[in-house]
Amino acid sequence: MPTILGKRAIIIGAGIGGLASAGAVAPYFDTVLVLERDELPIQPIPRRGAPQSTQLHVVLAGGMQALCDLFPGFDNDLLCAGSTQIEMSDLSVEFPQVDPLPRRDLPGLHVFGMTRPLLEFTLRNRVLALQNVEIRDRCSVVEINPSLEGAATGVRYERPNGEQQILWADLVIDAAGLNSLTKPFLQAAGFATPDETTIGVDISYASAIFELPPGVTNWKAVVTLPEAPAESTTGMVFRIDNDRWMTLIAKIHSKDAPRDWDEMLAAARSLRTHSLYDIIRHARHPERILRFGFPESIRRHYERLERFPRGLLPIGDAICRFNPVYGQGMTVAAQEALILNQILAGRVGTTDSLSGLAETFFHRAEPKISAAWAMGTGADFAYEQTTGVRPPDLEKGMQMNLAIRRLAVKDAEVHRRLIAAFHLVIPLEQLYEPELMKRAEPYLSAA
Ligand SMILES: Cc1cc2nc3c(=O)[nH]c(=O)nc-3n(C[C@H](O)[C@H](O)[C@H](O)COP(=O)(O)OP(=O)(O)OC[C@H]3O[C@@H](n4cnc5c(N)ncnc54)[C@H](O)[C@@H]3O)c2cc1C
């Protein structure tokens, strides 16, 4: 049976969301064109359009599963590119009041250590290998074009020589991240714009790459989370690609992330445990510290709109920009792309198969976004300075989470579920299911 649902899909942006979307829609369109305003480097190095890519990035286990579903064997590509496979038994997560969680093998759950540019570069190569997909770089989309009825019919974009060109498409996917073009389109075409939820966290970030002599640690990664609200610094170190390591210090409600290596060491030494410091103090040849500021998480509630234009679909950060400390953004973008792929697969052989696509997509993506959002923002609101509307049952939720972590110390299956939920592999309800909550109750009294 022919699987083609449309002649051309245009994707705005070649970040993780755009590249994952290219894999998702390629089987269902004659051609797919990805327009990226940056000049895309021919090596895995940071670029201007994704300035956050100088910072430590981790794809959660759920994101890696989605990428491997879209691009079979992608995990192997990453290994061939030099990344480090990190099993959960090699990743020490230090939650406050329960650290250390026992060192346990959690089969089926692992992550890969690498720079964000290496991840993007490897994914881009997979996309470029798809015969019907073209990535055109140095092409900046100026606007999404409307039909008289308000549907998206394509884009106007600026070519490297400054000329502007209009291209039609059956589907425009807005993966432009922070600079999403969907809202201006909705306004221009007379549609309502989505409600936005904003959570002010004012995080300052600093990352650095370095080398480590052999034998310093038997972990491949360490994550030390702060005991809120007294502590506000998260520290991480990951073995990344090609025998290098990368460390990160993130401070919430602060502009004071380390500026140089001495400050990085001092920040690591000030953490609740010395696990991070005991690794990075042996660093050799640390590269320049690179800093980044993240003021607020933003969620656009497209799922609440009553009407949405045909032919348009925002994805990834264009819908929701998560607090980066929890490492969710790329995972949710990849999972959204997989949802899109599954919806399109289900429409093969139907008539008017692109009708209502965005509405179905928003509906199906909403639980994934909500779960990730709830996990991150719940922790953010432990700080008084965090701005935004606090959930009414915040205190109870924090107590329950602590109780579940305490149970996880004793119970390997609960430990697996806790990490699987954190990595967006299982729905949050599976962590909070009544039987488990009942077993966690005795640990509430100690909370
Ligand atoms: C400091 C920091 C650390 C982070 N750490 C993690 C982490 O550990 N794990 C994780 O999962 N997530 C992390 N994130 C989030 C992650 O970076 C984003 O969620 C992810 O990049 C979103 O992908 P995207 O494709 O939606 O957007 P982006 O990656 O922002 O890509 C958008 C692309 O669109 C292009 N573009 C924009 N406008 C136009 C236009 N008009 N025309 C053409 N092209 C255009 C841009 O150049 C860019 O390439 C972090 C974010 C920050 C800020």
The ligand as an SDF file (V2000), in Angstrom:
LIG
                    3D

 53 58  0  0  0  0  0  0  0  0999 V2000
   21.8340   25.3210   29.2750 C   0  0  0  0  0  0  0  0  0  0  0  0
   20.9510   24.2520   28.6980 C   0  0  0  0  0  0  0  0  0  0  0  0
   21.2280   22.9130   28.9310 C   0  0  0  0  0  0  0  0  0  0  0  0
   20.3850   21.9320   28.4250 C   0  0  0  0  0  0  0  0  0  0  0  0
   20.6240   20.6170   28.7340 N   0  0  0  0  0  0  0  0  0  0  0  0
   19.7910   19.6650   28.2630 C   0  0  0  0  0  0  0  0  0  0  0  0
   20.0090   18.2740   28.5580 C   0  0  0  0  0  0  0  0  0  0  0  0
   20.9350   17.8890   29.2630 O   0  0  0  0  0  0  0  0  0  0  0  0
   19.1350   17.3770   28.0340 N   0  0  0  0  0  0  0  0  0  0  0  0
   18.0710   17.7640   27.2540 C   0  0  0  0  0  0  0  0  0  0  0  0
   17.3170   16.9020   26.8100 O   0  0  0  0  0  0  0  0  0  0  0  0
   17.8420   19.0540   26.9810 N   0  0  0  0  0  0  0  0  0  0  0  0
   18.6640   19.9980   27.4510 C   0  0  0  0  0  0  0  0  0  0  0  0
   18.4280   21.3040   27.1510 N   0  0  0  0  0  0  0  0  0  0  0  0
   17.2690   21.6430   26.3000 C   0  0  0  0  0  0  0  0  0  0  0  0
   17.5830   21.4040   24.8480 C   0  0  0  0  0  0  0  0  0  0  0  0
   18.7120   22.1570   24.4570 O   0  0  0  0  0  0  0  0  0  0  0  0
   16.3650   21.7800   24.0200 C   0  0  0  0  0  0  0  0  0  0  0  0
   15.2200   21.2370   24.5890 O   0  0  0  0  0  0  0  0  0  0  0  0
   16.4740   21.2650   22.6000 C   0  0  0  0  0  0  0  0  0  0  0  0
   17.5840   21.8050   21.9760 O   0  0  0  0  0  0  0  0  0  0  0  0
   15.2000   21.6040   21.8320 C   0  0  0  0  0  0  0  0  0  0  0  0
   15.3690   21.2760   20.5000 O   0  0  0  0  0  0  0  0  0  0  0  0
   14.5910   22.0670   19.3820 P   0  0  0  0  0  0  0  0  0  0  0  0
   14.9820   21.4060   18.1160 O   0  0  0  0  0  0  0  0  0  0  0  0
   13.1700   22.1790   19.7350 O   0  0  0  0  0  0  0  0  0  0  0  0
   15.1800   23.5480   19.4400 O   0  0  0  0  0  0  0  0  0  0  0  0
   16.6570   24.0290   19.2020 P   0  0  0  0  0  0  0  0  0  0  0  0
   17.6500   23.0090   19.5560 O   0  0  0  0  0  0  0  0  0  0  0  0
   16.7560   25.3640   19.8640 O   0  0  0  0  0  0  0  0  0  0  0  0
   16.7660   24.2120   17.6340 O   0  0  0  0  0  0  0  0  0  0  0  0
   16.1110   25.2300   16.9380 C   0  0  0  0  0  0  0  0  0  0  0  0
   16.7820   25.3610   15.5900 C   0  0  0  0  0  0  0  0  0  0  0  0
   16.0110   26.2050   14.7620 O   0  0  0  0  0  0  0  0  0  0  0  0
   16.8710   27.1130   14.0760 C   0  0  0  0  0  0  0  0  0  0  0  0
   16.0620   28.2780   13.7500 N   0  0  0  0  0  0  0  0  0  0  0  0
   15.5040   29.1770   14.5990 C   0  0  0  0  0  0  0  0  0  0  0  0
   14.8000   30.0960   13.9190 N   0  0  0  0  0  0  0  0  0  0  0  0
   14.9080   29.7650   12.6050 C   0  0  0  0  0  0  0  0  0  0  0  0
   14.3880   30.3340   11.4260 C   0  0  0  0  0  0  0  0  0  0  0  0
   13.6230   31.4330   11.4430 N   0  0  0  0  0  0  0  0  0  0  0  0
   14.6980   29.7540   10.2380 N   0  0  0  0  0  0  0  0  0  0  0  0
   15.4660   28.6390   10.1910 C   0  0  0  0  0  0  0  0  0  0  0  0
   15.9820   28.0680   11.2840 N   0  0  0  0  0  0  0  0  0  0  0  0
   15.6960   28.6100   12.4790 C   0  0  0  0  0  0  0  0  0  0  0  0
   17.9840   27.3710   15.0870 C   0  0  0  0  0  0  0  0  0  0  0  0
   19.1380   27.8650   14.4600 O   0  0  0  0  0  0  0  0  0  0  0  0
   18.1790   25.9810   15.6710 C   0  0  0  0  0  0  0  0  0  0  0  0
   19.0670   25.2100   14.9280 O   0  0  0  0  0  0  0  0  0  0  0  0
   19.2550   22.3030   27.6480 C   0  0  0  0  0  0  0  0  0  0  0  0
   18.9920   23.6480   27.3840 C   0  0  0  0  0  0  0  0  0  0  0  0
   19.8110   24.6170   27.9300 C   0  0  0  0  0  0  0  0  0  0  0  0
   19.4620   26.0580   27.6850 C   0  0  0  0  0  0  0  0  0  0  0  0
  1  2  1  0
  2  3  1  0
  2 52  2  0
  3  4  2  0
  4  5  1  0
  4 50  1  0
  5  6  2  0
  6  7  1  0
  6 13  1  0
  7  8  2  0
  7  9  1  0
  9 10  1  0
 10 11  2  0
 10 12  1  0
 12 13  2  0
 13 14  1  0
 14 15  1  0
 14 50  1  0
 15 16  1  0
 16 17  1  0
 16 18  1  0
 18 19  1  0
 18 20  1  0
 20 21  1  0
 20 22  1  0
 22 23  1  0
 23 24  1  0
 24 25  2  0
 24 26  1  0
 24 27  1  0
 27 28  1  0
 28 29  2  0
 28 30  1  0
 28 31  1  0
 31 32  1  0
 32 33  1  0
 33 34  1  0
 33 48  1  0
 34 35  1  0
 35 36  1  0
 35 46  1  0
 36 37  1  0
 36 45  1  0
 37 38  2  0
 38 39  1  0
 39 40  1  0
 39 45  2  0
 40 41  1  0
 40 42  2  0
 42 43  1  0
 43 44  2  0
 44 45  1  0
 46 47  1  0
 46 48  1  0
 48 49  1  0
 50 51  2  0
 51 52  1  0
 52 53  1  0
M  END
$$$$
